[in-house]
Amino acid sequence: MSVVRQASGAGKIGVQRDRCVGAGQCVLAAPAVFDQDEEEGLVLVLDDEPPASDADAVREAVWACPSGALTLR
């Protein structure tokens, strides 16, 4: 008998804050997962292993990041 396992989430988010330019595209794409800090406007990851229900939004955020500061594994 085979067991099929679904991925438990959207993946693991990596961020390089020193590359972030504060464009906010990640927040627009996935506001439940990303925010910007009040001081510099740089990306904050609210959940670095978001649920599968956020997978499409997270992939959109990573794709839309103009500086390439976000990765998804």
C-alpha positions as CSV (number, residue, x, y, z in Angstrom):
1,M,0.0,0.0,0.0
2,S,1.4,3.4,-0.9
3,V,1.1,6.5,1.1
4,V,0.7,9.8,-0.6
5,R,1.8,12.8,1.4
6,Q,0.9,16.4,0.6
7,A,3.2,19.2,1.2
8,S,2.5,20.7,4.6
9,G,2.9,24.2,3.4
10,A,3.9,26.7,0.7
11,G,7.6,26.1,1.3
12,K,10.3,27.9,3.3
13,I,10.8,31.6,2.6
14,G,14.2,33.1,2.6
15,V,14.8,36.8,2.7
16,Q,17.9,39.0,2.2
17,R,16.9,42.2,3.9
18,D,20.0,44.0,2.7
19,R,18.8,43.5,-0.9
20,C,15.2,44.7,-0.2
21,V,14.4,48.1,-1.8
22,G,11.0,48.5,0.1
23,A,8.8,48.3,-3.0
24,G,6.1,46.4,-1.1
25,Q,5.2,44.1,-3.9
26,C,5.4,41.2,-1.5
27,V,2.9,42.8,0.9
28,L,0.5,43.4,-1.9
29,A,0.7,39.8,-3.1
30,A,0.7,38.0,0.2
31,P,-0.3,40.3,3.1
32,A,-0.8,37.4,5.5
33,V,2.8,36.4,5.0
34,F,4.7,39.7,4.5
35,D,4.8,43.2,6.0
36,Q,7.2,46.1,6.0
37,D,8.9,47.6,9.0
38,E,7.9,51.0,10.1
39,E,11.4,52.4,10.2
40,E,12.9,51.6,6.8
41,G,10.0,50.0,4.9
42,L,12.0,46.8,4.4
43,V,10.4,43.4,4.2
44,L,9.3,41.5,7.3
45,V,8.4,37.9,7.0
46,L,5.4,37.1,9.3
47,D,5.4,33.4,8.6
48,D,8.6,31.8,7.1
49,E,6.7,28.5,6.5
50,P,3.2,29.6,5.4
51,P,0.4,27.1,4.9
52,A,-0.3,25.5,1.6
53,S,-3.3,27.8,1.2
54,D,-0.9,30.7,0.8
55,A,1.3,29.0,-1.8
56,D,0.1,30.8,-4.9
57,A,0.3,34.2,-3.2
58,V,3.8,33.5,-1.8
59,R,5.0,32.4,-5.3
60,E,3.6,35.6,-6.7
61,A,5.4,37.7,-4.0
62,V,8.7,36.0,-4.7
63,W,8.3,36.5,-8.5
64,A,7.2,40.2,-8.1
65,C,10.1,41.2,-5.8
66,P,12.1,43.7,-7.9
67,S,15.3,43.2,-6.0
68,G,15.3,39.4,-5.8
69,A,15.4,39.6,-2.0
70,L,13.0,36.7,-1.5
71,T,13.5,33.0,-2.2
72,L,11.2,30.0,-1.8
73,R,12.5,26.5,-1.0
